[in-house]
């Protein structure tokens, strides 16, 4: 019998390694190469530039400004950024990261998530999070992964719940963002919950987008987790 993991053991720090899925590959940023693909899918039309609405940066005033930002992202270890690459085309279609990485607490956050409009409402975000969560819980040994977003960002909050994160509360006036004070919605997932959620991701990703409701599958897991907490 495999012994249970030590609940107090620290986690490993994530490193610059590639995470490969069926539809997407998460790899370290290559700013000079990636700018050529990431600039046109995120700028030039109101629809594309709307993806920056809830971010603390962007849209960028020029291609050069975005290039300089990508250079800073590539040099950072926290946040640790990935280019989300479409496996079929071999081109980046967005970005993702780990951040607020605390190995001694075995916790980190997933964030800085954005995708080209044509990649939204597909399996891209589902598989990206599947890869990030599997890496965090199964290889790095995290016991808690967090998701935070602007409390006004209804789509991000809905995505967190669909992916199996549990809402923990609202941090009022948490931080200034783009000239206003942001209330932050706080979500988390625990290692024990991931072991129950993982098969739901696999079932969803095995079908076409919209064929299987990941949110409906995960709702039962979240309800059971909430009941267990209430029972003490």
ZASEDREN-536560 format. One line per field, with one value per residue: residue number from 1; residue in one letter; x, y, z of N, C-alpha, C, O in turn. Coordinates in steps of 0.05 Angstrom, whole numbers, plus 32768, in hexadecimal, padded with zeros to 4 digits. Layout:
BEGIN
k: NUM|... .
r: A|... .
nX: X|... .
nY: Y|... .
nZ: Z|... .
caX: X|... .
caY: Y|... .
caZ: Z|... .
cX: X|... .
cY: Y|... .
cZ: Z|... .
oX: X|... .
oY: Y|... .
oZ: Z|... .
END
This chain:
BEGIN
k: 1|2|3|4|5|6|7|8|9|10|11|12|13|14|15|16|17|18|19|20|21|22|23|24|25|26|27|28|29|30|31|32|33|34|35|36|37|38|39|40|41|42|43|44|45|46|47|48|49|50|51|52|53|54|55|56|57|58|59|60|61|62|63|64|65|66|67|68|69|70|71|72|73|74|75|76|77|78|79|80|81|82|83|84|85|86|87|88|89|90|91|92|93|94|95|96|97|98|99|100|101|102|103|104|105|106|107|108|109|110|111|112|113|114|115|116|117|118|119|120|121|122|123|124|125|126|127|128|129|130|131|132|133|134|135|136|137|138|139|140|141|142|143|144|145|146|147|148|149|150|151|152|153|154|155|156|157|158|159|160|161|162|163|164|165|166|167|168|169|170|171|172|173|174|175|176|177|178|179|180|181|182|183|184|185|186|187|188|189|190|191|192|193|194|195|196|197|198|199|200|201|202|203|204|205|206|207|208|209|210|211|212|213|214|215|216|217|218|219|220|221|222|223|224|225|226|227|228|229|230|231|232 .
r: X|X|X|X|X|X|X|X|X|X|X|X|X|X|X|X|X|X|X|X|X|X|X|X|X|X|X|X|X|X|X|X|X|X|X|X|X|X|X|X|X|X|X|X|X|X|X|X|X|X|X|X|X|X|X|X|X|X|X|X|X|X|X|X|X|X|X|X|X|X|X|X|X|X|X|X|X|X|X|X|X|X|X|X|X|X|X|X|X|X|X|X|X|X|X|X|X|X|X|X|X|X|X|X|X|X|X|X|X|X|X|X|X|X|X|X|X|X|X|X|X|X|X|X|X|X|X|X|X|X|X|X|X|X|X|X|X|X|X|X|X|X|X|X|X|X|X|X|X|X|X|X|X|X|X|X|X|X|X|X|X|X|X|X|X|X|X|X|X|X|X|X|X|X|X|X|X|X|X|X|X|X|X|X|X|X|X|X|X|X|X|X|X|X|X|X|X|X|X|X|X|X|X|X|X|X|X|X|X|X|X|X|X|X|X|X|X|X|X|X|X|X|X|X|X|X|X|X|X|X|X|X .
nX: 8011|800B|8028|8005|800C|8036|8015|802B|8058|8087|8081|809B|80BD|80A1|80BD|80DF|80C4|80A7|8061|8039|7FFD|7FC3|7FAB|7FC3|8003|802B|805F|80A1|80A7|80BC|80D1|80E1|80D0|809B|807F|8071|8044|8022|8017|7FF5|7FC6|7FB2|7FAB|7F93|7F5D|7F1D|7F07|7F32|7F54|7F34|7F3F|7F64|7F4A|7F41|7F73|7FB0|7FCF|7FDB|7FAC|7FE7|800D|802B|804C|8081|807F|8061|8085|80B0|8097|808D|80C1|80CE|80AB|80BE|80EE|80DF|80D5|80AD|8074|8074|8076|8053|804F|8014|8009|7FED|7FE6|7FDE|7FE9|8019|8023|8025|7FEA|7FDA|7FE5|7FFC|8006|802A|8027|8036|8053|805F|8087|8092|8062|8046|8025|8009|7FF5|7FCB|7FCA|7FC9|7FB2|7FA2|7F83|7F82|7F48|7F30|7F3E|7F22|7EEB|7EF3|7F15|7F45|7F51|7F3F|7F61|7F93|7F8F|7F89|7FBC|7FDC|7FC8|7FCF|8006|8013|7FFB|8009|803F|805E|804C|8028|7FF7|7FCF|7FAF|7FA5|7F74|7F69|7F43|7F28|7EF0|7EC7|7ECA|7EA6|7EA9|7EDA|7ED3|7EAA|7EC5|7EEC|7ECC|7EB6|7EE3|7EED|7EFF|7EF7|7ED1|7EE9|7EE3|7EDD|7F0D|7F0E|7F1B|7F4E|7F7B|7F99|7F87|7F91|7F80|7F56|7F39|7F3D|7F11|7F1D|7F0D|7F13|7F2B|7F36|7F57|7F61|7F91|7F78|7F46|7F53|7F60|7F2E|7F18|7F37|7F29|7EFA|7F0C|7F29|7F00|7EE2|7F07|7F0E|7EE4|7EBF|7EC0|7E90|7E73|7E75|7E66|7E92|7E8C|7E5B|7E6A|7E92|7E77|7E5E|7E8A|7E9D|7E72|7E71|7EA3|7E9A|7E71|7E8E|7EB2|7E8E|7E7B|7EA4 .
nY: 7FE8|802C|805F|8095|80D9|8107|8136|8166|816E|8194|81B1|81A7|81D8|81F6|81ED|8200|81DD|81B7|81AC|817E|8175|8159|817D|81AE|81CB|81DD|8207|8222|8269|8287|82C0|82DF|82BF|82B3|82E3|82F1|82D1|82DA|8311|8320|8301|8318|834E|8387|8385|8395|8368|8345|8363|8367|833C|834C|8366|8359|8352|8366|8384|8398|83A7|83AC|83E5|83E1|83B3|83AC|83BA|8390|8368|8375|836D|8335|8323|8330|830F|82DC|82DB|82D6|82B2|82AD|82CC|828D|8285|8268|825A|824E|821F|820F|81CE|81B7|81E0|81F3|8225|825A|826B|8286|8293|827A|8271|825E|827A|82A1|827B|824D|8222|820C|820C|81ED|8201|8226|8255|8257|827F|82BE|82B0|82AE|82AE|82AB|82C5|829F|8270|826D|8251|821E|81DF|81F1|8211|81EC|81C0|81D9|81E7|81B4|819E|81C1|81B9|8182|817F|819F|8185|814F|8147|8171|8170|8191|81A7|81CA|81F3|8233|8261|82A1|82DB|8318|8330|8343|8328|82FF|82D4|82BC|82AC|8287|8262|8250|8233|820D|81F0|81D8|81F2|820A|823E|826F|82A1|82EA|831B|8359|8397|8387|8390|83C5|83CD|83E1|8417|8412|83F8|83B4|8380|833E|82FD|82BF|827E|8237|81F7|81B6|8181|814F|8158|815E|8129|8114|8134|8130|8102|8117|8142|8124|8106|8130|8148|811F|8121|8148|8191|81AA|817C|815D|8173|8191|81B1|819F|816B|8176|8192|8170|815B|8189|8195|8168|8170|81A0|818F|816B|818D|81AB|8185|817F .
nZ: 8000|7FEF|8014|8035|8020|8044|8068|8077|805A|8034|7FF1|7FAF|7F88|7F4F|7F0D|7ECF|7EA7|7E71|7E68|7E4E|7E2A|7E09|7DE6|7DF1|7E00|7E36|7E3E|7E4E|7E46|7E09|7DFA|7DCA|7DA0|7DAD|7DAF|7D7B|7D71|7D9E|7DA1|7D73|7D7F|7DAB|7DA7|7D81|7D74|7D92|7DAA|7DB1|7DD2|7DFF|7E1F|7E44|7E6B|7EA2|7EB5|7ED6|7EB5|7E70|7E3A|7E0F|7DFB|7DCE|7DA1|7DAF|7DE5|7DFB|7DEF|7E11|7E42|7E3F|7E41|7E76|7E90|7E81|7E9C|7ED0|7F0D|7F30|7F27|7F02|7EC1|7E89|7E43|7E23|7DF4|7DB6|7DA3|7D71|7D4B|7D5E|7D73|7DA3|7DC8|7DF4|7E3B|7E7B|7EC2|7EFD|7F3E|7F7A|7F97|7FC9|7FE1|8014|802E|800C|7FE4|7FAD|7F7A|7F40|7F06|7EE0|7EB0|7E6D|7E2C|7DE4|7DC2|7D9F|7DB7|7DE5|7E0C|7DFB|7E01|7E13|7E42|7E69|7E61|7E6A|7EA0|7EB6|7EAB|7EC9|7EFE|7F05|7F03|7F30|7F5D|7F58|7F46|7F5D|7F91|7FAC|7FDD|7FDA|7FAB|7F91|7F76|7F60|7F52|7F35|7F57|7F39|7F0A|7EEC|7EC8|7ED3|7F08|7F00|7EE1|7F06|7F2A|7F07|7EFB|7F2B|7F58|7F9A|7FB5|7FE2|7FF8|7FF8|7FF0|8005|7FE5|7FD5|7FB3|7F8C|7F48|7F08|7F13|7F38|7F74|7F80|7F91|7FA5|7F90|7FAF|7FA6|7FAF|7FA9|7FC3|7FCF|7FDA|7FC3|7F8D|7F7E|7F78|7F52|7F25|7F02|7EEC|7ECC|7EA6|7E8E|7E78|7E54|7E30|7E0E|7DDD|7DDE|7E0A|7E0A|7E38|7E79|7E9F|7ECC|7EE3|7EF1|7F16|7F3D|7F61|7F7C|7F95|7FB6|7FD9|7FF1|800C|802F|804F|8068|8086|80A8|80CA .
caX: 8000|801A|8022|7FF9|8020|8038|8005|803A|8070|8089|807E|80B1|80B8|809F|80D4|80D9|80C1|8090|804B|802C|7FE3|7FBA|7FA5|7FD5|801D|8034|807C|80AC|80A6|80D3|80C5|80E5|80C0|807F|8073|8066|8029|8011|800F|7FDD|7FAE|7FA9|7FA9|7F8B|7F40|7F12|7F02|7F4C|7F5E|7F23|7F49|7F74|7F39|7F43|7F8F|7FBD|7FE0|7FD0|7FBB|8000|800B|803A|8057|809A|8079|805A|809D|80BF|8088|8092|80DD|80CD|809C|80D0|8103|80D3|80D1|8093|8067|8082|8064|8053|8041|8000|800D|7FDB|7FF7|7FDB|7FF6|8034|8026|8018|7FD0|7FD5|7FF9|7FF3|801C|8029|8031|8034|805D|806A|808C|8091|8046|803C|800F|800E|7FDD|7FCB|7FC0|7FD3|7FA7|7F93|7F84|7F76|7F2B|7F28|7F44|7F10|7ED4|7EFC|7F22|7F60|7F54|7F3C|7F7A|7FA8|7F8D|7F8E|7FD9|7FE7|7FBF|7FDC|8022|8015|7FF4|8015|805D|806A|8044|8018|7FDE|7FBB|7FB3|7F92|7F6B|7F5E|7F3B|7F18|7ED5|7EB4|7ECF|7E93|7EB2|7EF0|7EC7|7E9B|7EDA|7EF7|7EB9|7EB4|7EFC|7EEE|7F0A|7EE3|7ED1|7EF0|7EDB|7EE4|7F1F|7F04|7F30|7F66|7F92|7F93|7F8B|7F89|7F74|7F40|7F3F|7F31|7F09|7F27|7F00|7F28|7F23|7F4C|7F54|7F73|7F9A|7F63|7F31|7F5E|7F5F|7F13|7F12|7F47|7F1A|7EE7|7F1B|7F30|7EE8|7EDB|7F1B|7F0C|7ECE|7EC0|7EB8|7E73|7E66|7E74|7E67|7EA5|7E80|7E48|7E78|7EA2|7E65|7E5A|7EA2|7E9E|7E5D|7E7A|7EB8|7E8E|7E64|7EA3|7EBC|7E79|7E79|7EBB .
caY: 8000|8045|8070|80AF|80EF|8117|814F|817E|816F|81AA|81AA|81AF|81F1|81F0|81F5|8206|81C5|81B7|819C|8178|8169|8150|8194|81C4|81C6|81F3|8206|823C|827F|828F|82DA|82E8|82AF|82B3|82FD|82F1|82C5|82E4|832C|8323|82F4|8326|836A|838F|8387|8397|834D|833A|8373|8364|8327|8358|8377|8352|834E|837D|838F|8395|83A2|83BA|83FB|83DA|8398|83AD|83BA|8375|8358|837A|835F|8318|831F|8330|82F6|82C5|82DC|82D4|8297|82AE|82B6|827C|8286|8255|825F|8239|821B|81FD|81B8|81B3|81F5|81F8|8241|8262|8278|8293|8290|8271|8272|8259|8292|829F|825F|824A|8205|8202|8209|81DB|820F|8239|825F|8258|8299|82CA|82A0|82BC|829F|82B8|82C2|8286|8259|826D|823F|8204|81CF|81FC|8217|81D4|81B0|81E8|81E4|8198|819A|81D0|81AD|8168|8184|81AA|8172|8134|8147|8184|8169|81A6|819E|81DE|8205|8249|8270|82BB|82EC|832F|8327|834B|8317|82E9|82BD|82AF|829E|826F|824F|8243|821F|81F7|81E0|81C9|8202|8213|825B|8273|82BB|8302|832C|8374|83AB|8376|839C|83D8|83C3|83F3|842F|840E|83E3|839B|836B|8326|82E4|82AC|8262|8224|81DA|81A7|8168|813A|815E|8159|810D|810E|8145|8128|80F2|8128|814F|8111|8100|8148|814C|8109|8127|8162|81A7|81AC|8161|8155|818A|818E|81BF|818E|8155|8180|819D|815B|8159|81A1|8192|8155|817C|81B3|8180|8160|81A3|81B2|816F|8181 .
caZ: 8000|7FED|802C|8030|8021|805C|8064|807E|804A|8020|7FD5|7F9D|7F7A|7F32|7EFD|7EB3|7E97|7E5F|7E70|7E34|7E29|7DEF|7DD5|7DF7|7E0E|7E47|7E3D|7E55|7E32|7DF7|7DF3|7DAF|7D8D|7DB5|7DAA|7D60|7D72|7DB3|7D9C|7D62|7D8A|7DC3|7DA1|7D67|7D72|7DAD|7DB5|7DBB|7DE9|7E16|7E31|7E59|7E7D|7EBE|7EBC|7EE1|7E9F|7E55|7E21|7E0E|7DE7|7DB6|7DA0|7DBE|7E02|7E02|7DEF|7E2A|7E58|7E3D|7E4B|7E93|7E98|7E7D|7EB0|7EEB|7F18|7F3F|7F19|7EEF|7EAA|7E73|7E2A|7E1C|7DD8|7DA8|7D9B|7D55|7D3C|7D68|7D79|7DBC|7DC7|7E0E|7E50|7E95|7ED4|7F1A|7F4D|7F97|7F9C|7FE4|7FE4|802F|8034|7FF8|7FD7|7F98|7F6C|7F23|7EFE|7EC8|7E9B|7E57|7E13|7DCD|7DC2|7D92|7DC9|7DFC|7E0A|7DF0|7E16|7E19|7E5F|7E79|7E61|7E76|7EBD|7EBC|7EAC|7EE0|7F17|7F08|7F0A|7F4B|7F71|7F54|7F44|7F70|7FAD|7FB9|7FEA|7FD6|7F94|7F93|7F5F|7F68|7F3B|7F3B|7F5E|7F24|7EF3|7EEF|7EB8|7EE1|7F1F|7EF6|7ED8|7F1E|7F35|7EF4|7EFD|7F44|7F6E|7FAD|7FBD|7FFF|8002|7FE9|7FFD|7FFD|7FDF|7FD7|7FA6|7F76|7F2D|7EF3|7F1C|7F4A|7F89|7F79|7FA3|7F99|7F97|7FB7|7FA3|7FB4|7FA5|7FD3|7FC3|7FDC|7FB0|7F73|7F78|7F70|7F3B|7F0D|7EEE|7EDE|7EB7|7E92|7E80|7E68|7E3F|7E1D|7DFC|7DCF|7DF0|7E0F|7E0B|7E55|7E8A|7EB6|7EE3|7EEF|7EFE|7F2D|7F52|7F75|7F8D|7FA6|7FCB|7FEC|8000|801E|8044|8060|8079|8099|80BC|80DC .
cX: 8012|8014|8016|800E|801F|802A|8014|8054|8071|8086|8098|80A9|80B5|80B7|80CC|80D9|80A7|807B|803A|8012|7FDC|7FB6|7FB9|7FEF|8024|8052|8087|80AA|80BF|80CB|80C9|80D4|80A2|8070|8065|804A|8017|8008|7FF6|7FC4|7FA3|7FA6|7F9D|7F6D|7F35|7F0E|7F1C|7F56|7F4D|7F2E|7F5B|7F64|7F3E|7F60|7F9A|7FCE|7FD1|7FB5|7FD3|7FFF|8019|8044|8071|8094|8070|8073|80AE|80B2|808D|80AF|80DD|80C0|80AF|80E6|80F9|80D0|80B8|8088|807A|806F|8069|8046|802E|8000|7FF9|7FEC|7FF6|7FEB|8013|8039|8019|7FFE|7FC8|7FEB|7FEC|800B|8015|8033|802C|803C|806A|806F|808A|8075|8038|8023|8019|7FF3|7FE0|7FBE|7FCE|7FCA|7F99|7F98|7F79|7F58|7F23|7F2D|7F31|7EF7|7EDA|7F07|7F3D|7F63|7F51|7F55|7F91|7FA7|7F91|7FAC|7FE5|7FE1|7FCD|7FF9|8025|8011|8004|8033|8069|8062|8035|8000|7FC8|7FC3|7F9D|7F8C|7F5F|7F57|7F2B|7EFC|7EC1|7EB6|7EBE|7E9C|7EC8|7EE6|7EB8|7EAF|7EE6|7EE5|7EB6|7ECC|7EFF|7EFA|7EF2|7EE7|7ED7|7EE9|7EE4|7EF5|7F19|7F1C|7F4C|7F7F|7F88|7F99|7F80|7F77|7F5B|7F48|7F2F|7F29|7F11|7F17|7F16|7F1D|7F3B|7F43|7F69|7F7A|7F86|7F4D|7F3A|7F5C|7F43|7F0B|7F20|7F38|7F05|7EF4|7F21|7F17|7EDF|7EED|7F1A|7EF6|7ED2|7EB8|7E9A|7E65|7E62|7E77|7E7A|7E9A|7E6C|7E55|7E86|7E90|7E61|7E72|7EA3|7E8A|7E66|7E91|7EAE|7E7F|7E78|7EAE|7EA7|7E76|7E90|7ED3 .
cY: 8019|8056|808B|80C5|80FE|8131|8168|8181|8187|819F|81B1|81C9|81EA|81FB|81F9|81ED|81C6|81A4|8197|816A|8160|8167|81AB|81BA|81DF|81F2|8221|8250|8282|82AA|82E3|82D9|82B3|82CD|82FD|82E4|82D2|8300|832D|8316|8304|8344|836F|8392|8389|837B|8341|8349|8371|834E|8332|8366|8372|834D|8368|838C|838B|83A3|83B4|83CF|83F5|83BD|8397|83AC|839F|8363|835C|836C|8341|8311|831E|8317|82DE|82C4|82D7|82B7|8296|82CA|82A7|8278|826F|8261|8248|8236|8207|81E6|81B3|81C7|81FB|8215|8247|8271|8286|828D|8286|8273|8265|8273|828E|8283|825E|822D|81FB|81FF|81F5|81E7|8221|8241|825B|8272|82A4|82BA|82B1|82AC|82B0|82B2|82A7|826D|8258|825C|8226|81F4|81DA|8202|81FE|81C3|81BE|81E5|81C7|8193|81A8|81C2|8192|816B|818D|8195|8158|8133|8159|817E|817F|819A|81B2|81EF|821A|8255|828A|82CB|8304|8326|832F|8339|82FE|82D0|82AE|82A0|8285|825A|8241|822D|8207|81E5|81D2|81D8|820A|8230|825D|828E|82D1|8313|8349|8387|839E|8384|83B1|83CB|83D7|840A|842B|83F9|83CA|838A|8350|830E|82CF|8290|8250|8208|81CC|818D|8152|813F|8158|813B|8105|811E|813C|8117|8102|8138|813C|810A|8117|814A|8136|810E|8141|8178|81A9|8191|8157|816E|8185|819B|81AD|8177|815E|818A|8189|8159|8171|819F|817F|8160|8190|81A5|8175|8175|81AB|819E|816F|8171 .
cZ: 8000|8005|8024|8031|803B|8058|8069|806D|8037|8004|7FC7|7F8F|7F5C|7F22|7EE0|7EA3|7E87|7E69|7E56|7E37|7E0D|7DDB|7DD9|7E04|7E1D|7E48|7E46|7E3F|7E22|7DEC|7DD6|7D9B|7D94|7DAF|7D8F|7D5F|7D87|7DAF|7D8A|7D6E|7DA2|7DBF|7D85|7D63|7D8F|7DBA|7DC0|7DD3|7E02|7E29|7E47|7E6E|7E9B|7EC7|7EC8|7ECE|7E85|7E53|7E1F|7DF7|7DCD|7DB8|7DB0|7DDC|7E0B|7E02|7E08|7E42|7E57|7E46|7E69|7E9D|7E96|7E92|7ECC|7EF3|7F29|7F3A|7F06|7ED7|7E96|7E5A|7E26|7DFE|7DCD|7D9C|7D7D|7D44|7D45|7D6F|7D94|7DB8|7DE1|7E22|7E69|7EA8|7EEF|7F27|7F6A|7FA0|7FB7|7FE9|8000|803A|8021|7FEA|7FC1|7F8C|7F4E|7F1A|7EE6|7EAF|7E86|7E3E|7DFD|7DCC|7DB5|7DA3|7DE1|7DF6|7DFA|7E07|7E1E|7E37|7E70|7E79|7E6D|7E95|7EC6|7EBE|7EC4|7EFB|7F1B|7F10|7F27|7F60|7F70|7F52|7F59|7F8D|7FBB|7FC7|7FE6|7FBD|7F95|7F78|7F69|7F4F|7F46|7F41|7F4A|7F0B|7EF5|7EDF|7EC6|7EFA|7F16|7EED|7EF0|7F28|7F22|7EF6|7F17|7F5B|7F80|7FB5|7FDB|8009|7FF0|7FFA|7FF3|7FFA|7FE1|7FCB|7F92|7F5B|7F19|7EFD|7F2E|7F5E|7F82|7F91|7F96|7FA3|7F99|7FB5|7FA9|7FAC|7FB6|7FC6|7FC3|7FC8|7F93|7F6B|7F6F|7F56|7F22|7EF9|7EDF|7EC7|7EA0|7E81|7E6E|7E50|7E2A|7E08|7DEE|7DE3|7DF1|7E11|7E27|7E65|7EA1|7ECF|7EF2|7EFE|7F18|7F44|7F68|7F88|7FA0|7FBD|7FE1|7FFE|8015|8035|8058|8073|808E|80AF|80D0|80D5 .
oX: 8025|7FFC|801C|8021|800A|8031|800B|8064|805C|8089|80A9|8092|80C6|80C3|80B4|80EB|8094|8081|802F|800F|7FED|7FBD|7FBE|7FF0|8023|805D|8078|80AB|80D5|80C0|80B6|80C9|8092|8058|8050|8039|7FFF|7FF2|7FE2|7FAD|7F8D|7FA0|7F9E|7F64|7F42|7F12|7F1D|7F60|7F56|7F26|7F60|7F6F|7F3F|7F65|7F8F|7FDB|7FBD|7FA8|7FD4|7FF2|8014|8045|8076|80A3|8078|8075|80B9|80BF|8091|80B3|80EB|80C8|80AF|80EF|8109|80CA|80AE|8090|808E|805B|807F|8033|8036|7FF8|7FF5|7FFE|800A|7FF8|8023|8050|8004|7FFC|7FB2|8001|7FD4|8022|7FFE|8045|801F|802D|807E|805E|8080|8070|8020|800F|8030|7FDE|7FF7|7FAA|7FDC|7FDA|7F87|7FAD|7F69|7F50|7F10|7F22|7F31|7EEF|7EC9|7F04|7F4B|7F77|7F60|7F5E|7FA2|7FBB|7F9D|7FB5|7FF6|7FF2|7FD6|8004|8037|8020|800C|8040|807E|8071|8036|7FF5|7FB1|7FDA|7F86|7F9B|7F4D|7F64|7F23|7EF0|7EAB|7EA6|7EC8|7E99|7EC8|7EEF|7EBA|7EAA|7EEB|7EEF|7EB5|7EC9|7F12|7F00|7EDC|7EFD|7ECB|7EE9|7EF0|7EEE|7F1F|7F2E|7F5E|7F95|7F72|7FAF|7F68|7F62|7F4D|7F5B|7F17|7F3A|7F0C|7F14|7F28|7F08|7F52|7F2C|7F80|7F6C|7F82|7F41|7F2B|7F55|7F40|7EFA|7F16|7F39|7EFF|7EE9|7F1D|7F19|7ED7|7EE4|7F23|7EF6|7EE6|7EA9|7E8C|7E4E|7E4D|7E8A|7E73|7E9E|7E6D|7E4D|7E86|7E98|7E5F|7E6F|7EAA|7E8F|7E61|7E92|7EB7|7E81|7E72|7EB2|7EAE|7E6F|7E90|7EE7 .
oY: 801B|805C|8095|80C3|8101|8141|817E|8193|818E|8187|81C0|81CE|81DB|820F|81F5|81E7|81D3|818E|81AA|8157|815F|8165|81BB|81A5|81F5|81DE|8235|8249|827F|82AB|82ED|82E5|82B5|82CE|8309|82EC|82D5|8307|833A|831E|82FD|8353|835D|83A0|8380|8378|8336|833D|8378|834E|8324|8372|8384|8345|837D|83A0|837D|83AB|83C9|83CA|8401|83B2|8383|83A0|8396|8352|8348|8362|8335|82FC|830D|830B|82CD|82AE|82D4|82A5|8280|82DE|82B2|826B|8265|8271|8230|8248|81F2|81EC|81AC|81BF|8207|821D|823C|8282|8290|8284|8289|8275|8262|8280|827B|8276|826C|821F|81E5|81F0|81EE|81DA|822B|8236|825C|827A|8295|82B6|82C0|82A0|82C2|829D|829B|8258|8244|8259|821B|81FB|81CE|81F8|81FC|81BA|81B2|81E0|81C2|8187|819D|81C1|818B|815D|8184|8192|814C|8120|8152|8186|8181|8185|81AD|81F8|8214|8253|8289|82C8|8305|8316|8324|833B|82E9|82BA|8295|828A|8270|8242|8229|8218|81F0|81CC|81C2|81CC|8210|8239|824E|8292|82CD|831B|8350|8387|83A8|8382|83AF|83C0|83DD|8410|843E|83EA|83CB|8386|834D|830A|82CD|828A|8259|8201|81D4|8183|8144|812C|814E|8134|80F1|8115|813F|811D|80FC|813A|8143|8107|8113|814F|813A|8102|814F|8173|81A9|8190|814B|817E|8177|8191|81AC|816F|8150|818B|8191|8155|816E|81A7|8184|815B|8191|81AE|8174|8170|81B0|81A5|8161|8172 .
oZ: 8010|800B|800E|8041|8048|8047|8061|8071|802D|7FFF|7FD1|7F8B|7F51|7F2A|7ED8|7E94|7E8E|7E71|7E4B|7E46|7DFB|7DC4|7DC6|7E10|7E12|7E51|7E47|7E27|7E2D|7DD6|7DC9|7D88|7D81|7DAA|7D8C|7D4F|7D82|7DB7|7D92|7D67|7DAB|7DD2|7D74|7D50|7DA1|7DD2|7DD5|7DE6|7E17|7E40|7E5A|7E81|7EAA|7EDE|7EC4|7ED5|7E84|7E67|7E2B|7DE2|7DB9|7DCD|7DBE|7DEB|7E21|7E13|7E12|7E53|7E6C|7E52|7E75|7EB1|7EA8|7E99|7EDF|7EE3|7F30|7F46|7EFB|7ED9|7E93|7E5D|7E26|7DF0|7DD8|7D8B|7D70|7D30|7D36|7D72|7D9B|7DA5|7DE3|7E1A|7E6D|7E9F|7EF6|7F1D|7F73|7FAF|7FBC|7FF4|8005|804D|8025|7FE6|7FC2|7F92|7F44|7F25|7ED8|7E9D|7E8C|7E3A|7E01|7DD4|7DBE|7D9D|7DF0|7DDF|7DEC|7E1E|7E2F|7E43|7E84|7E8E|7E7A|7EA1|7EDB|7ED1|7ED1|7F0C|7F31|7F21|7F35|7F73|7F84|7F5C|7F66|7F9F|7FD4|7FBF|7FED|7FBB|7F99|7F65|7F7A|7F3B|7F5D|7F32|7F49|7EF9|7EFE|7EE9|7EC6|7EFF|7F23|7EF2|7EEF|7F2F|7F2A|7EF2|7F1B|7F70|7F77|7FBA|7FEB|8022|7FDB|8011|7FDC|800B|7FEE|7FD6|7F87|7F58|7F1A|7EF2|7F34|7F5A|7F7E|7FA3|7F7E|7FBB|7F89|7FC0|7FA8|7FAA|7FB7|7FB4|7FB0|7FBE|7F83|7F55|7F61|7F47|7F0B|7EE1|7EC8|7EB1|7E89|7E68|7E57|7E3A|7E13|7DF3|7DF3|7DF6|7DDD|7E18|7E2D|7E60|7EB4|7EE5|7F0A|7F14|7F2C|7F5B|7F7F|7FA0|7FB7|7FD3|7FF8|8016|802B|804C|8070|808A|80A5|80C6|80E4|80E4 .
END
